[in-house]
Structures are given as C-alpha cells and as structure tokens.
Amino acid sequence: MSLLVDVFVREPDGKRRILDVPDGVYQSGGFESWRTTVWGSEFVRSLGARFLPVLAYQDLYVEAEDVPEFRREVALLHARLDEVAHSTQRPRTVEEHRHQIETRLQIIEESIRKALEIGGGVLIW
C-alpha cells in the first residue's frame, strides 16, 4: 500500500471535496510504513515537524489556512534530506532511500502549490 497525496477544497456546507487527479499523475506520499518510519520518525519530529508526524496515527488533513506553514515544514525536510535519509534508512541503500524521499517530497510540494493556487488544503492518507 501507498500513501496518497491529494488536494481538497471545502464546499459551502463544510464538507471536503477531493479534487480529481489527472490520469498518469503519480501521487504517492510514500509507503504505508513511512507513516512511522519516515514521516513520524523521531528524527523528523526532532526537526520540529508537526504536520507529517500526524501520519503516525491518522491521516493528515492540512486546511487551507495551514498550507503555508506546511510548505515551510516540507521545505525544511527537503533542505535536510540527507539527514532524513540517513536517520530513517531501512533495508535499501541510503542513496535509494534518499531518492525515494526526495520524490515523495516533490509530489507533496506540487500538491501544496496546487492548494495555494486554489485556496484548498492537502490530504495525505
């Protein structure tokens, strides 16, 4: 299983509407196990991350007003990518693991850009 990264908007009645993803767009936020081994890891928490560690125990809904702060968190992880990869590396080589994390951060960043453009939120589930 894989975590999915989606963008949502709030309907007038307050319900979330997840936006359709164009065919062929890869939207993986990592493996299901990454909820605890990467995004919820002690190292990521030690960096001050508060959004992604939520995945360790539930799906992550970042509301529109929190997306700019979420963007800063993702940028921090991207800036510390080598350290994140080394501290969370499992059976893969560190280089492969680093590439996997970088790819997932880019997917999340693209969803953040889309959310900011439309005033929406980001869902990782």
TAQUI-V425587 format. One record per residue. N is the residue number from 1. RES is the residue in three letters. PHI is phi in degrees with one decimal (none if undefined). PSI is psi in whole degrees, -180 to 180 (NA if undefined). D_FIRST is the distance of its C-alpha to the first C-alpha in Angstrom with 1 decimal. Layout:
N|RES|PHI|PSI|D_FIRST / N|RES|PHI|PSI|D_FIRST
//
This chain:
1|MET|none|158|0.0 / 2|SER|-135.1|145|3.7 / 3|LEU|-73.1|140|6.9 / 4|LEU|-106.0|146|9.4 / 5|VAL|-115.2|120|13.1 / 6|ASP|-130.9|163|15.7 / 7|VAL|-110.5|141|19.5 / 8|PHE|-132.4|160|21.3 / 9|VAL|-126.0|157|25.0 / 10|ARG|-92.7|130|27.0 / 11|GLU|-78.0|164|29.1 / 12|PRO|-55.2|-29|32.7 / 13|ASP|-84.6|3|31.9 / 14|GLY|93.1|-10|29.3 / 15|LYS|-73.0|149|26.2 / 16|ARG|-83.5|138|23.3 / 17|ARG|-120.7|116|22.7 / 18|ILE|-78.1|131|19.6 / 19|LEU|-76.7|146|20.9 / 20|ASP|-65.2|147|19.9 / 21|VAL|-104.8|130|18.3 / 22|PRO|-57.9|146|20.3 / 23|ASP|-54.6|140|19.2 / 24|GLY|84.0|-2|18.0 / 25|VAL|-86.9|123|17.0 / 26|TYR|-82.6|123|13.9 / 27|GLN|-125.8|30|12.6 / 28|SER|-76.8|132|9.7 / 29|GLY|-99.5|14|10.7 / 30|GLY|118.8|176|9.0 / 31|PHE|-73.7|155|6.2 / 32|GLU|-54.3|-38|5.6 / 33|SER|-63.9|-21|8.6 / 34|TRP|-66.8|-16|10.6 / 35|ARG|-50.2|-42|11.5 / 36|THR|-106.1|-35|14.1 / 37|THR|-80.1|-24|14.5 / 38|VAL|-120.7|-72|15.2 / 39|TRP|-63.5|-34|15.6 / 40|GLY|-101.0|12|17.0 / 41|SER|-66.2|158|18.8 / 42|GLU|-59.7|-38|22.5 / 43|PHE|-65.2|-46|23.4 / 44|VAL|-61.6|-41|21.8 / 45|ARG|-62.6|-39|23.4 / 46|SER|-65.9|-21|26.6 / 47|LEU|-78.3|-7|26.8 / 48|GLY|95.9|8|27.2 / 49|ALA|-62.6|136|23.8 / 50|ARG|-123.3|-18|23.6 / 51|PHE|-86.7|-62|20.9 / 52|LEU|-58.6|-36|17.8 / 53|PRO|-61.2|-19|18.4 / 54|VAL|-57.7|-30|18.1 / 55|LEU|-60.2|-20|14.3 / 56|ALA|-62.6|-23|15.0 / 57|TYR|-133.9|-6|16.1 / 58|GLN|-166.6|170|15.2 / 59|ASP|-67.5|154|14.0 / 60|LEU|-105.5|120|16.4 / 61|TYR|-113.8|114|19.0 / 62|VAL|-103.5|110|21.6 / 63|GLU|-69.2|158|24.7 / 64|ALA|-50.6|-42|26.8 / 65|GLU|-70.1|-17|29.5 / 66|ASP|-98.7|-6|27.1 / 67|VAL|-60.5|-42|25.5 / 68|PRO|-59.1|-39|28.3 / 69|GLU|-69.4|-38|27.7 / 70|PHE|-61.5|-40|24.0 / 71|ARG|-59.6|-42|25.0 / 72|ARG|-64.0|-39|27.2 / 73|GLU|-63.1|-46|24.5 / 74|VAL|-64.3|-39|22.2 / 75|ALA|-63.3|-39|25.4 / 76|LEU|-61.8|-46|26.2 / 77|LEU|-63.9|-39|22.9 / 78|HIS|-63.7|-41|23.5 / 79|ALA|-67.2|-27|27.1 / 80|ARG|-107.9|26|26.1 / 81|LEU|-53.3|-46|23.3 / 82|ASP|-59.6|-43|24.9 / 83|GLU|-67.9|-40|25.3 / 84|VAL|-60.8|-46|21.7 / 85|ALA|-62.1|-45|20.5 / 86|HIS|-65.7|-38|23.2 / 87|SER|-79.8|-18|22.5 / 88|THR|-117.5|6|18.8 / 89|GLN|-62.7|136|18.7 / 90|ARG|-115.8|-131|17.1 / 91|PRO|-66.9|-23|17.5 / 92|ARG|-73.1|168|17.6 / 93|THR|-70.1|156|20.9 / 94|VAL|-60.7|-40|21.6 / 95|GLU|-62.9|-43|22.2 / 96|GLU|-65.9|-43|18.9 / 97|HIS|-62.8|-43|17.1 / 98|ARG|-58.6|-46|19.6 / 99|HIS|-61.2|-43|18.8 / 100|GLN|-61.5|-45|15.0 / 101|ILE|-65.2|-44|16.0 / 102|GLU|-60.1|-43|18.8 / 103|THR|-59.9|-45|16.8 / 104|ARG|-67.4|-38|14.5 / 105|LEU|-63.9|-38|17.7 / 106|GLN|-64.7|-39|19.3 / 107|ILE|-63.6|-45|16.8 / 108|ILE|-63.9|-43|17.4 / 109|GLU|-60.8|-39|21.1 / 110|GLU|-64.5|-40|21.2 / 111|SER|-65.9|-37|19.8 / 112|ILE|-62.5|-45|22.4 / 113|ARG|-57.8|-45|25.1 / 114|LYS|-62.9|-45|24.4 / 115|ALA|-60.6|-43|24.5 / 116|LEU|-64.5|-37|27.7 / 117|GLU|-62.3|-38|29.3 / 118|ILE|-107.0|-1|28.8 / 119|GLY|74.6|31|29.1 / 120|GLY|-105.4|-172|25.6 / 121|GLY|-117.7|177|22.9 / 122|VAL|-121.0|135|19.4 / 123|LEU|-120.1|129|16.3 / 124|ILE|-121.4|122|13.1 / 125|TRP|-148.4|NA|10.7
//
